[in-house]
Each structure stands twice: as C-alpha cells, then as structure tokens.
Amino acid sequence: MFIDVTTIRKAPGKTFHFDLREDVGPLTLDNDTVEFIYPVHVSLDVKNTGKIIVFNGRFDGDTELVCSRCVERYPYHAGFDFKEEFCHESDFQRLSKSEEVFEIEDVRVFHGNKVDLGSVLRENLYLHIPMKSVCNENCKGLCALCGVNLNSETCKCAKEEIDPRMEALKKYFDR
C-alpha cells in the first residue's frame, strides 16, 4: 500500500485525508497464516509539518485466528490506531542536524515520492494480533488424554486423581 506524497510535500501545514480499502496479503505468525476475509479499511490523515510528514490513521480488518486452547478457527477483528512520522531522505540530514528536539529514531526515511504504508501496517498488525489467541475466555480446550474438544463434547476418559503423597502406596496395591 503506497501513498503518493508529491502534493503533500509541496503543501507545508496542510492535512490530507485518505479512505483506503485494499486487499492485504497473508501474514505468517508462528505456525499460522492470517488472511483477511475482506479488503481492510484504512482511514488516514496525512499532515506536512514542514520538516516531517505525519500519518495518523485507523486500521480495521476482519480475519480468522486459531484458538490456542481448542484449535478451532474463530472470527477476529483487528482494529487499531497508529501514528507514524516520515521524512524524505533529502530532508533527513537537515532534520538530524537541527537544534530542535526530535526523536530521530522514530522517524522513518523514505525515497522518491511514495511512502510504503503497507510495511508500517504489517509491523503494527504483528503487535496487535494476540500471540496466544483464544476463541473466548471460557474456552475449555482439548482433553489432554483423548483430544476431544471439551467445548462441544464431554470426554469419556477416566480421570483418576491421586494425591501425589499416596503415589507409592498405589504402586504397592497395583502389584
């Protein structure tokens, strides 16, 4: 997802608004692939401050994740706000030498007249999609013995709980 900033760079102090709907390619998280069901929506305000170009936006997209307890797929809405600062490579040297206080490490440098917003959104998605996702807080998961999904079935496993202090006594009677 590239944003052409030719006009924006020529208008210091102005803000431009973009409403974007685009298909986003699959993301790989650990052993799972996250694919968006519909095109994602990005609402974006881009302001030229004279020294840097500030992107303030909102990302919204619907996908499916795999529950880490029951291993079932469930719908997930990825929605987050973001703010990123960009500076053209020709302006970056002046910016880094200026006496004004800037967080230089937070400013991204771009070349030409297009900013790659897709890489920024992918980075933010990795931060906002849960590492251990669950379909709901009350998910019972899978039976450790037979593998039955405990949300939809009751397992028939014999659950014999033995006090660990009596384990040696049980071995004596099992002879």
N, C-alpha and C positions, 0 to 999 in steps of 0.2 A: 504494500500500500504506500504509494509515493505521493507526496504533496508538492506541487509546483509552487515555489515561493518567490518567483520572479517579481510579481506585482507587489507582494508583501514587503520585500526588501527595499522597494522604491518608495514605501509609504511609512516612514517612522511615525510612531504614535498611534497608528490606526490598528483596529482589530477587525479580523475577517472571520466569518462563521462558515463552517462546513458541516453538512449532514451526509455521512458516508454509509453506504450499505455495500459490503463486499464479502465474497467467499474467502474464508481463511482455511489454509491447508491444515492437514493434521499435525498435531503436536505429539511428541513422544515423551511420556512421563514414566520413568522406571520401566516397567514391562507392559504398560498400557498405552494405547493410542487414543488421543482425544480428538474427535472430529465434531465440528459444529453442524447441527442439523439444518439450520437456515443461514442465510448471509448474516453476518454480525452487523450491528449498528454502532457507529462511532459519531458522537456529536462533539464538535471541536471548535474552539475559539483560538485563533492564532493572532498574537499581538507582536508587532515590531516595536521594541523598546528603544531602538536606535543603535543599541550595541548587541543585543541578543534577540532571538525570536522565541517567544514563549508559547508553548502549546498547552492549553488547558482543555481537558476533554473527559468524556464519559464513554466507556466501552460496555456494550451489552450483547451477550450471545448465549444461545441455548445449546447444550451438549448432553451427552450421557457419560456418566462415570461408573466404575465398577466398585461396588461396596467391598471394603476390605474385611468385613466380617462374614457376609453371606455369599459373596462373589456374584451377586445379581447386578444387572445394569439398572440404573435409575436416572431420571432426568435431573439436570443440574443447570442452574442459571448462573453464568459468570458475568458479574457486573461490578465495575469499579471505576473510580475517578482517577485521573492521572494528571501530572504536570511535568513537562519536560522542557528544558531550555536548550536551544541550538544556536550555534554561531558559525558563520561561514569561515572557511579556512583562511581567507584573506583578512578577515577582521579579528581572528583569534590571537594573532601576535600582538596587536594593539590592545586587545582586551586583557591579555595576561600581563602586559607591561604597565597598564594603567594603575593609578594610585587608588582607584575606587575598590571597595571590598567586594569581591566576587568569589563564589565558591567555584573555582575553575574546574575542579574535578567533577562537578555536577553538570557542567555544560558540555554538550555533545557537539562535535565538529562535523560539518557536512561539506561536501564538494559539489560544485556545479550549482544548479538551481532547483534541485529536488531533494527533499528530505525523506528518508526511508522511515516512515512511521510504523511499518509492519514489524521491524525488528524490536522497536520500543514496545509495541503491544504484546509481542511474544514474550519478552522479558517480564512484563507485568503479569501476563497470564500465568507464567510459571510460579510467580509469587502468590497469586490469588486462588489458584486451584489447590484444594486441600491435598496434603501428602497422603494422609490416611483418611479416605472418604468413607462415610457410612450413609446408607440409604435413609435411616432415621436413628435417633438417639436410643430407641428401644430395640434395635435390631439384635436378635438373639444369636445370629451367626450360624455356623455349622457345628454338628455334633463332632467331637474330636475322635470318636470311635468309628461311627458308620458314615459320616459325611452328609447326613440329611440336613436340609435347610430347616432349622428349628422355627422359622417364622411361618412356614406353611405346613409342616408336618410335626408329629410327635415321634421321637425316635423310640425304638423298642429295645435299646441297649440296657443291659442290667448294670445299674450304677451302684456298685458296692463300695461304699465309703468306709475305709478302715482308718482308725486312729493310728497315726504313724508309730505311736508308742507301743501298739499291740501287734505290729507287723511281724515281729519274731515269734509271737505266740501263734499267729495264724499259720505261719510256716510249719510250726510244730504239729498242728492239727491236720494240715494238708498232707502229711506223710502217709 
